[in-house]
Amino acid sequence: MSKSPKIILTADETMMSKYRGGMFIGFSTCMPRGILPDWLYFWVFAPPVPRKDGRAVYADFGLRMVEASLLENGFSEEEVAVVHPKDLEKVVGDETEIVAIGGHDHLGINPPTSEFVDLVQTGPPYNRVKFLELVRKPILRDVKVIVGGKSAWQLADLKIMDKLGIDYVHLGEGELSVPRAFKAILRGEDVPRIITGESTPVEEIPNLHGAVIHGIVEISRGCGRGCKFCTPGMQMLRHKSIDHILRDIKVNLKAGDDIPILHSEDVLRYGTMKIEPNKERVIELFERVAGLEEVSGIDTSHVALATVYHNPDLVEKVSEICISLSEQKIGTQTGIETGSPKLIAEHMRGKVLPSSPEKWPEIVRQSLGILEDNNWIPACTLIFGLPGEERGDVVKTLDLLDDIEDSLSLIVPLTFVSMKGSALSTEESFTVKKMTPEHWMVLGKCIEHDARVARKLKKDYMKEKNILIRWLFSRFTDYLLNGVERYAKKMKRGEPPRDYSKIFKNYLVPEF
């Protein structure tokens, strides 16, 4: 009989699904519970990843990096297992000493979760519910529980840790600090309960050992533009070699993911430390990825609008490479954030470089047009309530939305959240109860715009062969779009859809 793993890596159920092949469907875990019955939501939208011999075939990128770091630092494949939370009771055994949990929004207080919950008010968000359900599992009582990931800052409080039975919280990058800390814990040494990682030199970032959900492959880490509200913007910019990237892609291809998502904060700045792209390097990256026999398309996680605006020829060349494959559209995310040059100058001057903040509205208008002309479909974020925002700033955002209303893009307004690790961590978060009529008008315009675009995209977006699932997805999408459009009409007049004057639940002080 085989031994149980010494170390198990897992995440809550919302982090361990391929979402029927639709990456953006994953944002539905930010929704509050109560809109759909749990069984229906997890069956139609978020079924668990495939598992083999108790181990997850696909997992979140962060878990895979921890796995790779452990395997490259003295641990064997028998000692380390990435496991779906539903399988913990089957896999945890007498030899198991550590269960490490990753995640992106453990307590459901990051954007857009906090905003969705405040707006809909049907219950706590799925990501929070499933995380709390996971850490309360009786099987975890006799092991050391370590929680990390992008939202670990939410738990870095000894009182919260004690209430949830969490032994350690890990903050920051973990390729160096996680193996070191895990070895010390296993030896019974004293380890600080809140562990802070350090920036990992690019040559010490290991290759993947297991497949990542949606085929995500990191090509760069950090940003360099320095937006004050952003945590990746505070990280040192590093680029992985093309050979390293191709090795990671091949791991995903072996598991059946033939459309890699190249992850960075700006795919067009791959290979350079400067604001100006290294065009030859970017083109080489895309050509070599496209040259892999099994690859049928290429998507990207993020692109910067200023880079698009100043380099339309590079966008065109990258698009030609991607469209030579069978996948005809290029998905990406980007940040509009505001239509106000004043707020750009105050909080994100680097976002507009090499231009001045005054050109930001023009950059947004022109770059969205460039992307659409080249078959890119961006999901664009806006931010409500940045420190120092005034009515005139919101009006400028309304004006910008009028200018881009015909663009083939999704526009996602978010409330400003003061996150530990950002340059604005001491500022007060902005909540729905603080929204002005102008904010409601922005939200209404965005909902109306997104509903129109979603109807154009939904038929091709969900990669699912099951006819019943596709039908249910389509029907629920239509139901949801019709419903939010009714709300949008009232919002566009500057009116909230319901009475938000009451005191909201404070998600920063979770109730356990």
PALUM-311514 format. One line per field, with one value per residue (C-alpha): z, x, y; residue number from 1; residue in three letters. Coordinates in steps of 0.5 Angstrom, whole numbers. Each point is the difference from the previous one (the first is absolute). Example, Ala and Ser with C-alpha at 12.3 -4.5 7.8 and 13.67 -1.06 7.14 Angstrom:
PALUM-311514
Z	16; -2
X	25; 2
Y	-9; 7
i	1; 2
aa	ALA; SER
***
This chain:
PALUM-311514
Z	0; -2; 5; 1; -3; 5; -3; -3; -4; -1; -1; 1; -5; -4; -1; -3; -6; -7; -1; -6; -4; 1; 4; 2; 2; 6; 2; 2; 7; 2; -1; 7; 2; -1; -7; -2; 4; 2; -4; -6; 0; 1; -5; -6; 1; 5; 0; 3; -4; -2; 5; -1; 6; 5; -4; -4; -7; 0; 5; 1; -2; 7; 3; -6; 1; 8; -3; -4; 5; 5; -6; -2; 8; 2; 1; -5; -4; 5; 6; -3; -3; -3; 2; -1; 6; -1; 0; 7; 4; -5; 0; 6; 4; 6; -3; -2; 4; -4; -4; -4; -3; -5; -3; -3; 4; 7; 4; -6; 1; -6; -7; -3; 6; 5; -5; -3; 7; 2; -6; 0; 7; 0; 4; 1; -6; -3; 1; 7; 2; -3; 3; 7; -2; -1; 6; 4; -2; 6; -4; 0; 8; 1; -6; 0; -5; -4; -4; -5; -7; -3; 6; 6; 2; 2; 5; 3; 7; 6; 2; -6; -1; 7; -2; -6; 2; -4; 2; -5; -5; -6; -3; -7; -5; 3; -5; 5; 7; -1; 0; 5; 5; -1; 1; 7; 2; -2; 5; 5; 0; 2; -6; 0; 0; -6; -5; -5; -6; -4; -8; -4; -5; -7; -1; 7; -2; -2; -5; 1; 1; 0; -5; 2; -1; -7; -2; 3; 0; 3; -5; 5; 7; 2; -4; 1; -1; 7; 1; 7; 1; -3; 4; -7; -1; 6; -2; -4; -7; -3; -6; -1; -6; -6; 1; 7; -2; -5; 5; 4; -6; -2; 7; -1; -7; 2; 5; -6; 0; -7; 1; 5; 4; 0; 7; 1; 2; -7; -5; -5; 4; 1; 0; 2; 6; -4; -1; -8; -2; -3; -6; -3; 7; 1; -8; 2; 6; -4; -6; 4; 4; -6; -3; 5; -4; 5; 1; -3; 3; 4; 5; 5; 7; 0; -5; 2; -4; -1; -3; -5; -2; -1; -4; -4; -5; 6; 1; -7; -1; 6; -2; -7; 4; 4; -5; -4; 5; 0; 6; -3; 6; 5; 7; 5; 6; 1; 4; -2; 8; -1; -6; 5; -2; 7; 3; -5; 2; 7; 1; -7; -4; -2; -3; -6; -1; -5; -1; 6; 4; -4; -6; 4; -3; -7; 1; 3; -6; -5; 3; 0; -7; -2; 4; -3; -7; 2; 3; 7; 5; 7; 6; 3; 7; 3; 8; 4; 6; -1; 5; -2; -5; -1; -4; -6; 0; -1; -5; -4; 1; -3; -6; -1; 0; -5; -5; 1; 0; -7; 2; 0; 7; 7; 5; 8; 5; 7; 6; 3; 5; 5; -1; 4; -4; -4; 0; 2; 6; 5; -4; 2; -5; -4; 1; -4; 6; -2; -7; -3; -6; -5; 3; -2; -7; -1; 3; -5; -6; 1; 1; -6; -4; 3; -1; -8; 0; 3; -4; -6; 3; 4; -5; -2; 7; 4; -2; 2; -4; 4; -3; 7; 3; -6; 0; 8; -1; -6; 4; 7; -4; -4; 7; 3; -5; -1; 8; 0; -6; 4; 6; -5; -2; 7; 1; -6; 3; 6; 4; 4; -1; 7; 7; 2; 6; 5; 3; -4; 3; 1; -4; 3; 6; -2; 5; 1
X	0; 3; 1; -4; 4; 4; -2; -7; -2; -7; -5; -7; -5; -1; 8; 0; -5; 2; -7; -2; 6; -2; 5; -5; -5; 5; -2; -7; 3; 0; -8; -4; -3; -7; -1; 0; 0; 7; -1; -2; 5; 6; -3; -1; 5; 6; 0; 7; 6; 1; 4; 5; 2; -3; 5; -3; 1; 0; 1; 1; 7; 2; -1; 4; 5; 1; -1; 6; 4; 0; 1; 7; 2; 0; -7; -2; -6; -3; 1; -4; -7; -5; -7; -7; -3; -5; 5; 4; -4; 3; 7; 2; 3; 5; 6; -4; 3; -1; -6; 1; -6; 1; -5; -2; -5; -1; -5; -3; 2; 4; -3; -4; -3; -2; -3; -5; -2; -1; -5; -3; -1; -2; 5; 8; 4; 1; 8; -1; -5; 4; 7; -3; -3; 7; 3; -5; 1; 1; 5; 5; 0; 6; 4; 4; -4; 3; -4; 4; -2; -2; -5; 4; 0; -7; 2; 6; -2; 1; -7; -3; 5; -2; -7; 0; 6; 5; 7; 4; -1; 5; 0; 3; 4; 2; 5; 5; -3; -5; 5; 4; -6; -3; 6; 1; -7; 1; 6; -4; 4; -3; -3; -3; -8; 0; 5; 3; 3; 5; 0; 3; 5; -3; 6; -3; -7; -1; -4; -7; 0; -8; -5; -4; -7; -1; 7; 2; 8; 4; 4; 2; -1; -1; -2; 5; -6; -1; -7; -2; -6; 3; 4; 4; 2; 4; 4; 7; -1; 3; -1; 1; 4; -4; 3; -3; -7; 0; 2; -6; -5; 2; -2; -7; 0; 1; -6; -4; 0; 2; -2; 5; -1; 6; 0; 4; -3; 2; 1; 3; 5; 3; 8; 1; 1; -2; -7; 2; -1; 5; -4; 5; 0; -8; -1; 5; -4; -6; 3; 3; -6; -4; 5; -2; -3; -6; -2; -6; -1; 4; -4; 3; -1; 1; 2; 1; -4; 6; 4; -5; -1; 8; 1; -6; 5; 2; -7; -2; 6; -1; -7; 2; 4; -6; -5; 4; -2; -7; -2; -3; -1; 6; -3; 3; -1; 2; -1; -4; -1; -2; -2; 4; 7; 0; -1; 5; 5; -1; 0; 2; 5; 4; -6; 0; 7; 3; -5; -3; -6; -4; 0; -3; -7; 2; 5; -6; -4; 5; 3; -7; -1; 7; -2; -6; 2; 5; -5; 2; -5; 2; -4; 1; 0; -2; 1; -5; 2; 7; 3; -1; -5; -5; -7; 4; 4; -6; -3; 6; 0; -8; 3; 5; -5; -5; 6; 2; -7; 0; 7; 0; 2; -2; 0; 0; 0; 3; 0; 6; 3; 6; 4; 6; 6; -2; 2; -7; -1; -1; -6; -7; -3; -6; -7; -6; -4; 5; -2; -3; -5; 6; 3; -7; 0; 7; -3; -6; 4; 5; -6; -4; 7; 2; -7; 0; 8; -2; -5; 4; 6; -4; -1; 7; 3; -2; 4; -4; -3; -6; -6; -4; 5; 1; -8; 0; 6; -3; -7; 3; 4; -6; -4; 6; 1; -7; 0; 6; -3; -6; 4; 5; -6; -1; 7; 2; -5; 5; -5; 2; -4; -2; 1; 8; -1; 1; 6; 3; 4; 7; 4; 6; -2; -2; -5; 2
Y	0; 7; 5; 6; 7; 4; 6; 2; 6; 2; 6; 1; -3; 7; -1; -7; 0; 2; 3; -4; 3; 7; 4; 6; -4; -1; 7; -3; -2; 7; 0; -1; -6; -1; 2; -7; -7; -2; -7; 4; 5; -5; -5; 5; 5; -3; -7; -3; -1; -7; -4; -6; -5; 6; 5; 6; 0; 7; 6; 7; 3; 2; -7; -3; 5; -2; -8; 2; 3; -5; -6; 4; 1; -7; -3; -6; 0; -5; 5; 6; -1; 5; -2; 3; 1; -5; -5; 2; -5; -6; 3; 3; -6; -2; 3; 7; 5; 7; 2; 6; 4; 5; 5; 7; 3; -4; 4; 3; 7; 2; 3; -2; -4; 5; 4; -6; -2; 7; 1; -6; -2; -7; -3; 0; -2; -7; 1; 2; -5; -6; 3; 0; -7; -3; 3; -3; -7; -5; -4; 7; 0; -5; 3; 7; 5; 5; 5; 4; 3; 7; 2; -3; 7; -1; -5; 3; 1; -5; 1; -2; -6; -3; 1; -4; -5; 3; -2; 5; 5; 1; 7; 2; -5; -7; -3; 1; 1; -6; -6; 3; 1; -6; -4; 4; -2; -7; 0; 3; 6; 7; 4; 6; -1; 6; -2; 6; -3; 4; 2; -6; 1; -2; -6; -3; 0; -8; -3; -3; -7; 0; 3; 6; 2; 4; -2; 6; 1; 6; 4; 6; 2; 7; 6; 6; 5; 1; 1; 2; -4; -7; -5; -3; 7; 0; -6; 0; -1; -7; -4; -7; -3; -2; -7; 0; 2; -6; -5; 2; 1; -8; -2; 3; -3; -7; 1; 2; 8; 2; 8; 2; 7; 4; 3; 7; 7; 2; -5; 5; 2; -7; 0; 7; 4; 6; 3; 0; -7; -5; -2; -5; -4; 1; -3; -5; -3; 0; -3; -6; -1; 0; -5; -5; -6; -1; 8; 2; 7; 5; 4; 5; 2; 8; 5; 8; 5; 5; -6; -1; 7; 1; -6; -2; -3; -5; -2; -1; -5; -4; 0; -3; -6; -2; 1; -5; -5; -3; 4; 7; 5; 2; 1; 5; 4; 7; 6; 7; 1; 8; 5; 5; 3; 2; -6; -3; 5; -1; -8; -3; 5; -6; -3; 5; 0; 2; 5; 5; -1; 5; -5; -5; 0; 0; -6; -4; 2; -1; -7; -3; 1; -3; -6; -1; 1; -6; -5; 2; -1; 4; 0; 7; 2; 7; 2; 4; 4; 1; 4; 7; -1; 5; 1; 3; -6; -5; 5; -1; -7; 0; 4; -5; -6; 4; 0; -7; -3; -3; -4; -8; 0; -2; 6; -2; 5; -1; 3; 2; -4; 1; -6; -1; 0; 6; 7; 2; -5; 5; 3; -1; -5; 2; -3; 0; 4; 6; 0; 6; 1; 1; -7; -3; 3; -3; -7; 0; 2; -6; -5; 2; 0; -7; -3; 2; -3; -6; -2; 1; -5; -5; -5; -1; 1; -6; -6; -5; -6; -2; 2; 0; 4; 5; 1; 2; 4; 4; 0; 3; 5; 3; 0; 4; 4; 2; 1; 5; 4; 2; 2; 4; 4; 3; 1; 4; 5; 0; -4; -6; -6; -1; 4; -1; 5; -5; -2; -6; -6; 1; -5; 2; -2; -7; -4; -7
i	1; 2; 3; 4; 5; 6; 7; 8; 9; 10; 11; 12; 13; 14; 15; 16; 17; 18; 19; 20; 21; 22; 23; 24; 25; 26; 27; 28; 29; 30; 31; 32; 33; 34; 35; 36; 37; 38; 39; 40; 41; 42; 43; 44; 45; 46; 47; 48; 49; 50; 51; 52; 53; 54; 55; 56; 57; 58; 59; 60; 61; 62; 63; 64; 65; 66; 67; 68; 69; 70; 71; 72; 73; 74; 75; 76; 77; 78; 79; 80; 81; 82; 83; 84; 85; 86; 87; 88; 89; 90; 91; 92; 93; 94; 95; 96; 97; 98; 99; 100; 101; 102; 103; 104; 105; 106; 107; 108; 109; 110; 111; 112; 113; 114; 115; 116; 117; 118; 119; 120; 121; 122; 123; 124; 125; 126; 127; 128; 129; 130; 131; 132; 133; 134; 135; 136; 137; 138; 139; 140; 141; 142; 143; 144; 145; 146; 147; 148; 149; 150; 151; 152; 153; 154; 155; 156; 157; 158; 159; 160; 161; 162; 163; 164; 165; 166; 167; 168; 169; 170; 171; 172; 173; 174; 175; 176; 177; 178; 179; 180; 181; 182; 183; 184; 185; 186; 187; 188; 189; 190; 191; 192; 193; 194; 195; 196; 197; 198; 199; 200; 201; 202; 203; 204; 205; 206; 207; 208; 209; 210; 211; 212; 213; 214; 215; 216; 217; 218; 219; 220; 221; 222; 223; 224; 225; 226; 227; 228; 229; 230; 231; 232; 233; 234; 235; 236; 237; 238; 239; 240; 241; 242; 243; 244; 245; 246; 247; 248; 249; 250; 251; 252; 253; 254; 255; 256; 257; 258; 259; 260; 261; 262; 263; 264; 265; 266; 267; 268; 269; 270; 271; 272; 273; 274; 275; 276; 277; 278; 279; 280; 281; 282; 283; 284; 285; 286; 287; 288; 289; 290; 291; 292; 293; 294; 295; 296; 297; 298; 299; 300; 301; 302; 303; 304; 305; 306; 307; 308; 309; 310; 311; 312; 313; 314; 315; 316; 317; 318; 319; 320; 321; 322; 323; 324; 325; 326; 327; 328; 329; 330; 331; 332; 333; 334; 335; 336; 337; 338; 339; 340; 341; 342; 343; 344; 345; 346; 347; 348; 349; 350; 351; 352; 353; 354; 355; 356; 357; 358; 359; 360; 361; 362; 363; 364; 365; 366; 367; 368; 369; 370; 371; 372; 373; 374; 375; 376; 377; 378; 379; 380; 381; 382; 383; 384; 385; 386; 387; 388; 389; 390; 391; 392; 393; 394; 395; 396; 397; 398; 399; 400; 401; 402; 403; 404; 405; 406; 407; 408; 409; 410; 411; 412; 413; 414; 415; 416; 417; 418; 419; 420; 421; 422; 423; 424; 425; 426; 427; 428; 429; 430; 431; 432; 433; 434; 435; 436; 437; 438; 439; 440; 441; 442; 443; 444; 445; 446; 447; 448; 449; 450; 451; 452; 453; 454; 455; 456; 457; 458; 459; 460; 461; 462; 463; 464; 465; 466; 467; 468; 469; 470; 471; 472; 473; 474; 475; 476; 477; 478; 479; 480; 481; 482; 483; 484; 485; 486; 487; 488; 489; 490; 491; 492; 493; 494; 495; 496; 497; 498; 499; 500; 501; 502; 503; 504; 505; 506; 507; 508; 509; 510; 511; 512
aa	MET; SER; LYS; SER; PRO; LYS; ILE; ILE; LEU; THR; ALA; ASP; GLU; THR; MET; MET; SER; LYS; TYR; ARG; GLY; GLY; MET; PHE; ILE; GLY; PHE; SER; THR; CYS; MET; PRO; ARG; GLY; ILE; LEU; PRO; ASP; TRP; LEU; TYR; PHE; TRP; VAL; PHE; ALA; PRO; PRO; VAL; PRO; ARG; LYS; ASP; GLY; ARG; ALA; VAL; TYR; ALA; ASP; PHE; GLY; LEU; ARG; MET; VAL; GLU; ALA; SER; LEU; LEU; GLU; ASN; GLY; PHE; SER; GLU; GLU; GLU; VAL; ALA; VAL; VAL; HIS; PRO; LYS; ASP; LEU; GLU; LYS; VAL; VAL; GLY; ASP; GLU; THR; GLU; ILE; VAL; ALA; ILE; GLY; GLY; HIS; ASP; HIS; LEU; GLY; ILE; ASN; PRO; PRO; THR; SER; GLU; PHE; VAL; ASP; LEU; VAL; GLN; THR; GLY; PRO; PRO; TYR; ASN; ARG; VAL; LYS; PHE; LEU; GLU; LEU; VAL; ARG; LYS; PRO; ILE; LEU; ARG; ASP; VAL; LYS; VAL; ILE; VAL; GLY; GLY; LYS; SER; ALA; TRP; GLN; LEU; ALA; ASP; LEU; LYS; ILE; MET; ASP; LYS; LEU; GLY; ILE; ASP; TYR; VAL; HIS; LEU; GLY; GLU; GLY; GLU; LEU; SER; VAL; PRO; ARG; ALA; PHE; LYS; ALA; ILE; LEU; ARG; GLY; GLU; ASP; VAL; PRO; ARG; ILE; ILE; THR; GLY; GLU; SER; THR; PRO; VAL; GLU; GLU; ILE; PRO; ASN; LEU; HIS; GLY; ALA; VAL; ILE; HIS; GLY; ILE; VAL; GLU; ILE; SER; ARG; GLY; CYS; GLY; ARG; GLY; CYS; LYS; PHE; CYS; THR; PRO; GLY; MET; GLN; MET; LEU; ARG; HIS; LYS; SER; ILE; ASP; HIS; ILE; LEU; ARG; ASP; ILE; LYS; VAL; ASN; LEU; LYS; ALA; GLY; ASP; ASP; ILE; PRO; ILE; LEU; HIS; SER; GLU; ASP; VAL; LEU; ARG; TYR; GLY; THR; MET; LYS; ILE; GLU; PRO; ASN; LYS; GLU; ARG; VAL; ILE; GLU; LEU; PHE; GLU; ARG; VAL; ALA; GLY; LEU; GLU; GLU; VAL; SER; GLY; ILE; ASP; THR; SER; HIS; VAL; ALA; LEU; ALA; THR; VAL; TYR; HIS; ASN; PRO; ASP; LEU; VAL; GLU; LYS; VAL; SER; GLU; ILE; CYS; ILE; SER; LEU; SER; GLU; GLN; LYS; ILE; GLY; THR; GLN; THR; GLY; ILE; GLU; THR; GLY; SER; PRO; LYS; LEU; ILE; ALA; GLU; HIS; MET; ARG; GLY; LYS; VAL; LEU; PRO; SER; SER; PRO; GLU; LYS; TRP; PRO; GLU; ILE; VAL; ARG; GLN; SER; LEU; GLY; ILE; LEU; GLU; ASP; ASN; ASN; TRP; ILE; PRO; ALA; CYS; THR; LEU; ILE; PHE; GLY; LEU; PRO; GLY; GLU; GLU; ARG; GLY; ASP; VAL; VAL; LYS; THR; LEU; ASP; LEU; LEU; ASP; ASP; ILE; GLU; ASP; SER; LEU; SER; LEU; ILE; VAL; PRO; LEU; THR; PHE; VAL; SER; MET; LYS; GLY; SER; ALA; LEU; SER; THR; GLU; GLU; SER; PHE; THR; VAL; LYS; LYS; MET; THR; PRO; GLU; HIS; TRP; MET; VAL; LEU; GLY; LYS; CYS; ILE; GLU; HIS; ASP; ALA; ARG; VAL; ALA; ARG; LYS; LEU; LYS; LYS; ASP; TYR; MET; LYS; GLU; LYS; ASN; ILE; LEU; ILE; ARG; TRP; LEU; PHE; SER; ARG; PHE; THR; ASP; TYR; LEU; LEU; ASN; GLY; VAL; GLU; ARG; TYR; ALA; LYS; LYS; MET; LYS; ARG; GLY; GLU; PRO; PRO; ARG; ASP; TYR; SER; LYS; ILE; PHE; LYS; ASN; TYR; LEU; VAL; PRO; GLU; PHE
***
